[in-house]
Amino acid sequence: MRTLMRIQMDTAKANDAIKNGTLQKTVESALEALRPEAAYFTAQDGCRTAFIVFDMTDSSAMPKFSEPFFRELGAKISYTPVMDRDDLRKGLSALDG
């Protein structure tokens, strides 16, 4: 299932990770594991935030994907199922009436 993962990093922990060089390693390692369709980085609610769209084939992978961000960056994480344009078209065509 196409999934949007939002990662909001704790500012102090992310600052430390930048200083000691682990932020980039954590993100790169996660992206290798997730093999995302897209990954975007911004600030939201005053926090460094990543939006990563990937195919979650098994929900039991959530700890594997989440734990590095929890442990290394004190992150808040959410997962949301999402559709692209083709998925929306397919879903709407299946509606009655």
Buried (B, 14 or more C-beta within 10 A) or exposed (E): EBBBBBBBBBBEBBEBBEEEEBBEEBBEEBBEEBEBBEBEEEEEEEBBBBBBBBEBEEEEEBEEBBEBBBEBBBBBBEBEEEEEEEEEEEEEEEEEE
